[in-house]
Amino acid sequence: MIKNILIISSNYTGHGHKSITESLSEKFDIVPDVNIHVIDGFSLGGNTLLKVGKMYGPITRNSEHLWKVIWDITSVKVPFVNHLIEAKIRTNFLALLDKVKPDLILTVHPNFNGSILNILEKNDIHIPFVTLIADLISITPLWADSRADYIISPTKEAKDKCIEFGVPAGKIKVLGFPVRERFNNQLRKDADHYSPNKPLNCLIMSGGEGVGHMGKMAKTLIETFGFNITIVAGRNEKLQAHLKKTLVKKYGDKVTIYGFTRNIQDLIAHSDIAFIRSSPNVMMEAVSCNTPIVITGALPGQEAGNPRFAEKYHLAITCNSMNNLVPTINELLENNVAMLKEIKKSQQQYVDPQISENIVNFILNIPSESLQPAGVARDVSFNNINYES
């Protein structure tokens, strides 16, 4: 039976990997005799690799073009990326195995699939290895290493990409995108609560890094539609200070500004519309809160297909530019907010609060005999290696 699980996550490359890890940890924690050990994969490479992980925020916040270049290069240089990370993390990862002695390794970041599988393979270590894809549709081939015992996919679209990258279909399990429990526990607002005489409450956010034309968007929504606006600027303290100085001074209590906040589920759930970029975890959290979404942008690479995906399932509407903002809102509001009601209904049909539990149950019930050759022992003893935390 699987009782000791090592989860390879990431603390600094966006908030999605941490959110997924937390959603699974909530379910693992209530299972008797199951222990989980979570590690930031970048920390296994020491300060150098950790600095690389921490560069994600500044790059995606300030230079989407540079991020697209990085995405494109890493997507076609998969063996090189795997080899590079393998070399950086090998010593500390082997020491971590000796310390944790896991029955199963679960990765939720693409950079630590092929690299870790290389290490296990070269050291003849046989530990069940499962990948959980943290993107919805536009996945990098780094997610799709066919040596993994299983790949858990959030969508059929991501599964199809894995098959395209050479992963056997039988290794891919479509189990949905896990969302933290506090987003599933929100009270649902009935669609009939909308009133033409009452301004809508709108949330504007752009992921943990706080990017986008938030101020200009808020100004348009207030002056054109009279909406009440809440803005979450994330970790971008400079943006938060600027928005407070400009918007609050001008519009008073029509605007509320937050930095990084841990009660984001309350802000989403109490909003009539959430204006967000197409970060997969934020999108799925808004869907779980049954809050209609206006997608205001997508990070090149892993988020590129998300707006199309959301519209395909009627979970959101896309606004590609500030010039389209007013027409987009008019479309949502016309015919007695018919489109808002339609989006809410589609979200209710799409959402599944059991996804995290189903993923955990799948992992815990993987039969050990299907994961390793008969008679092969799991020797993970490397007593002469020091682990760096």
C-alpha positions in Angstrom: 0.0 0.0 0.0 1.2 3.5 -0.8 1.7 5.4 2.5 4.7 7.7 1.9 4.4 10.2 -1.0 7.0 12.7 -2.2 5.4 15.7 -4.1 7.7 17.8 -6.3 6.1 21.3 -6.6 7.2 24.9 -7.0 6.8 27.9 -4.8 7.8 30.7 -7.2 6.7 29.9 -10.7 3.2 31.3 -10.4 0.7 30.2 -7.7 -0.9 27.3 -9.6 1.5 24.6 -8.6 1.2 25.5 -4.9 -2.6 25.6 -5.3 -2.8 22.2 -6.8 -0.4 20.8 -4.1 -2.6 22.3 -1.4 -5.8 20.9 -2.9 -4.3 17.4 -2.9 -2.7 17.8 0.5 -6.1 18.6 2.0 -7.3 15.2 0.9 -4.1 13.2 1.7 -4.1 14.7 5.2 -7.4 13.0 6.1 -6.3 9.5 5.0 -5.0 7.5 8.0 -1.3 6.4 7.8 -0.5 8.4 4.7 2.3 10.9 4.9 3.2 13.5 2.3 6.5 15.4 1.9 6.3 18.5 -0.3 9.5 20.0 -1.8 10.1 22.9 -4.2 11.9 21.2 -7.0 13.9 24.3 -7.8 15.4 24.2 -4.2 17.0 20.9 -5.1 19.3 22.7 -7.4 20.6 25.0 -4.8 20.7 28.8 -5.0 21.3 28.8 -8.7 18.2 26.9 -9.8 16.1 28.6 -7.1 17.0 31.9 -8.6 15.9 30.6 -12.0 12.5 29.7 -10.5 12.2 33.1 -8.9 12.8 34.8 -12.2 9.4 33.6 -13.5 7.5 36.4 -11.8 9.5 39.3 -13.1 9.8 37.8 -16.6 6.1 37.1 -17.0 5.2 40.5 -15.4 7.6 42.6 -17.5 8.4 40.7 -20.7 5.8 38.3 -22.1 7.9 38.2 -25.4 10.9 36.9 -23.5 8.7 34.3 -21.8 7.4 33.2 -25.2 11.0 32.7 -26.4 11.9 30.7 -23.3 8.7 28.6 -23.7 9.5 27.9 -27.4 13.1 26.9 -26.8 12.4 24.6 -23.8 9.6 22.9 -25.8 11.9 21.9 -28.6 15.0 21.2 -26.4 13.3 18.8 -24.0 16.3 16.3 -23.6 18.6 19.3 -23.0 16.4 20.8 -20.4 16.0 17.4 -18.6 19.7 16.8 -18.7 20.5 20.3 -17.4 18.1 20.1 -14.4 19.1 16.5 -13.8 22.7 17.6 -13.3 21.7 20.4 -10.9 19.4 18.4 -8.7 20.9 14.9 -8.7 22.9 15.0 -5.5 20.2 16.6 -3.4 17.4 14.6 -4.9 19.1 11.3 -4.1 19.7 12.5 -0.6 16.0 13.4 -0.4 15.0 9.9 -1.4 17.2 8.5 1.4 15.6 10.9 3.8 11.9 10.5 2.8 12.0 6.9 1.4 8.8 7.5 -0.7 6.5 4.8 -1.9 5.5 7.1 -4.8 6.8 10.3 -6.4 4.2 12.8 -7.7 5.3 15.8 -9.8 3.2 18.9 -10.4 5.8 20.9 -12.3 7.0 20.0 -15.9 10.7 20.7 -15.2 10.9 17.7 -12.8 9.5 14.9 -14.9 12.2 13.9 -17.3 15.0 15.1 -15.1 13.9 13.0 -12.1 13.1 10.0 -14.3 16.6 10.2 -15.7 18.1 10.1 -12.2 15.9 7.1 -11.2 16.7 5.3 -14.3 20.5 5.8 -14.2 20.6 4.8 -10.5 18.4 1.7 -11.0 15.9 3.0 -8.5 12.3 1.7 -8.9 9.8 4.0 -7.3 6.3 4.6 -8.8 6.2 7.9 -10.6 3.1 9.9 -11.4 2.8 13.3 -13.1 -0.1 15.6 -12.6 -0.4 18.2 -15.4 -1.0 21.7 -14.1 -2.1 23.2 -17.4 -5.4 22.9 -19.2 -4.7 22.5 -22.9 -1.5 24.1 -24.2 1.0 21.8 -22.5 4.7 21.6 -23.0 6.2 18.2 -24.0 8.1 18.4 -20.7 4.8 17.1 -19.1 4.7 14.1 -21.4 7.4 11.7 -20.5 6.2 8.2 -21.4 8.5 6.6 -18.7 6.1 7.9 -16.0 3.8 5.2 -14.6 0.8 7.4 -15.0 0.1 11.0 -16.2 -3.0 12.6 -14.6 -4.5 15.0 -17.1 -7.0 17.8 -16.3 -8.7 17.6 -19.7 -9.3 15.5 -22.7 -7.5 18.1 -24.7 -4.3 17.8 -22.6 -4.5 14.0 -22.9 -4.7 14.3 -26.7 -1.5 16.4 -26.6 0.3 13.8 -24.5 -0.6 11.1 -27.0 0.6 13.4 -29.7 3.9 13.7 -27.8 4.2 9.9 -27.7 2.7 8.8 -24.4 0.6 5.6 -24.6 -3.1 6.4 -24.0 -3.4 3.8 -21.3 -1.0 5.7 -19.1 -3.1 8.9 -19.2 -6.0 9.4 -16.8 -8.3 12.3 -17.3 -9.4 13.2 -13.8 -10.0 17.0 -13.9 -8.3 20.0 -12.5 -8.0 20.0 -8.7 -9.3 23.0 -6.8 -8.8 23.9 -3.1 -11.7 23.0 -0.9 -12.5 26.5 0.2 -13.5 27.4 -3.4 -15.9 24.6 -3.5 -17.6 25.5 -0.2 -18.8 29.0 -1.4 -22.5 29.7 -1.3 -23.9 29.9 -4.8 -25.7 33.1 -5.8 -28.9 32.5 -7.7 -28.8 33.9 -11.2 -32.0 35.9 -10.5 -30.3 38.1 -8.0 -29.2 40.5 -10.7 -31.0 43.8 -10.5 -31.0 46.5 -13.2 -31.1 49.1 -10.4 -28.1 47.7 -8.5 -24.5 48.0 -9.7 -22.7 44.8 -10.2 -19.7 43.9 -8.0 -16.7 43.2 -10.2 -13.3 41.7 -9.3 -10.2 42.5 -11.4 -7.2 40.3 -10.9 -4.3 39.0 -12.9 -2.7 36.2 -11.0 -0.2 36.3 -8.2 2.2 38.6 -10.1 -0.4 41.3 -10.8 -0.1 42.4 -14.4 -2.4 43.9 -17.0 -4.2 47.2 -17.5 -6.1 47.1 -14.2 -6.4 50.8 -13.6 -7.7 51.6 -17.1 -10.1 48.7 -16.9 -11.5 49.8 -13.5 -11.9 53.4 -14.8 -13.9 52.3 -17.8 -16.2 49.9 -15.8 -17.0 52.6 -13.2 -17.5 55.5 -15.6 -19.5 53.5 -18.2 -21.5 51.0 -16.1 -21.3 52.3 -12.5 -19.8 49.0 -11.3 -18.3 48.5 -7.9 -14.7 47.4 -8.4 -12.3 45.2 -6.3 -8.8 44.9 -7.6 -6.2 42.3 -6.4 -2.8 43.4 -7.4 -1.0 40.3 -6.2 2.6 40.5 -5.2 3.1 43.6 -7.3 3.4 46.1 -4.5 4.3 49.0 -6.9 1.1 48.4 -8.8 -0.9 48.2 -5.6 0.4 51.6 -4.4 -0.2 53.2 -7.8 -3.8 52.0 -7.9 -4.5 53.2 -4.4 -3.0 56.6 -5.2 -5.0 57.1 -8.5 -8.3 55.1 -8.3 -9.2 55.3 -4.6 -8.5 59.1 -4.6 -10.8 59.6 -7.5 -13.6 57.1 -7.0 -13.6 56.6 -3.2 -15.5 53.6 -2.0 -16.4 52.5 -5.5 -12.9 50.9 -5.5 -11.2 48.5 -3.1 -7.5 47.6 -3.7 -5.8 44.4 -2.3 -2.3 43.1 -2.6 -1.7 39.4 -2.3 -4.6 38.0 -0.3 -5.4 34.6 1.3 -9.2 35.1 1.2 -9.4 35.3 -2.5 -12.2 32.7 -2.5 -14.4 35.2 -0.7 -13.6 38.0 -3.1 -14.4 35.8 -6.1 -17.5 34.3 -4.7 -19.0 37.7 -3.8 -18.3 39.1 -7.2 -20.8 39.2 -10.1 -18.0 39.1 -12.7 -14.4 38.2 -12.4 -12.0 39.8 -14.8 -8.9 37.6 -14.9 -6.1 36.4 -17.2 -6.4 32.7 -18.2 -4.3 31.2 -15.5 -5.7 27.7 -15.2 -6.0 27.5 -11.4 -7.6 31.0 -11.2 -10.1 30.1 -13.9 -11.1 26.8 -12.3 -11.3 28.5 -8.9 -13.7 31.1 -10.3 -15.7 28.3 -12.0 -15.9 26.5 -8.7 -17.2 29.7 -7.1 -19.8 29.9 -9.9 -18.6 33.4 -10.9 -18.9 34.4 -14.6 -15.4 35.1 -16.1 -14.2 37.7 -18.5 -10.8 36.6 -19.7 -8.5 39.6 -20.3 -5.4 38.0 -21.5 -3.2 34.8 -21.7 0.4 34.3 -21.0 2.1 33.0 -24.2 2.9 29.3 -24.1 1.0 27.4 -21.4 -2.0 29.7 -21.3 -2.4 30.3 -25.0 -5.2 27.8 -25.5 -7.1 28.6 -22.3 -9.4 31.3 -23.6 -10.6 29.1 -26.4 -11.0 26.2 -24.0 -13.1 28.3 -21.6 -15.4 29.6 -24.4 -15.8 26.1 -25.8 -17.4 25.0 -22.5 -19.2 28.4 -22.0 -17.3 29.0 -18.8 -16.2 32.5 -19.8 -16.2 35.2 -22.4 -13.0 36.7 -23.8 -12.1 40.4 -24.1 -8.9 40.7 -26.1 -8.3 44.4 -25.8 -9.4 47.5 -23.9 -11.2 48.6 -27.1 -13.5 45.6 -26.8 -14.2 46.0 -23.1 -17.4 48.1 -23.4 -18.9 45.9 -26.2 -18.1 42.8 -24.2 -19.8 44.0 -21.1 -22.8 45.1 -23.1 -23.0 41.6 -24.6 -23.1 40.2 -21.0 -25.7 42.6 -19.8 -28.2 42.6 -22.7 -31.5 40.7 -22.7 -31.7 40.9 -18.9 -28.1 39.6 -18.4 -28.9 36.5 -20.4 -25.3 35.6 -21.1 -24.2 36.0 -17.5 -27.0 33.5 -16.5 -25.9 31.2 -19.3 -22.3 31.2 -18.1 -23.3 30.5 -14.5 -25.4 27.5 -15.6 -22.6 26.1 -17.7 -20.2 26.5 -14.8 -22.6 24.6 -12.5 -22.7 21.7 -15.0 -19.0 21.7 -15.5 -17.7 21.8 -12.0 -16.9 18.7 -10.0 -16.0 19.2 -6.3 -14.8 15.6 -6.0 -11.8 16.0 -8.4 -9.1 16.4 -5.7 -10.5 13.4 -3.8 -10.7 11.3 -7.0 -7.1 12.1 -7.8 -5.9 11.1 -4.3 -8.0 7.9 -4.4 -6.5 7.0 -7.8 -3.0 7.6 -6.5 -3.5 5.6 -3.3 -5.1 2.7 -5.1 -2.5 2.2 -7.8 -1.6 -1.5 -7.6 2.1 -1.8 -6.9 2.5 -4.8 -9.1 1.6 -2.8 -12.1 4.3 -0.2 -11.5 7.5 -2.1 -11.3 9.0 -5.4 -12.5 8.4 -8.4 -10.2 11.2 -9.0 -7.8 12.8 -5.6 -8.1 13.4 -4.0 -4.7 13.1 -0.3 -4.0 16.6 0.4 -2.9 16.8 4.1 -2.1 19.7 4.2 0.3 22.4 6.8 -0.3 23.9 7.3 3.1 27.0 9.2 2.0 25.1 12.1 0.5 24.2 15.2 2.4 20.8 16.7 1.7 20.5 20.5 1.3 17.1 21.9 2.3 
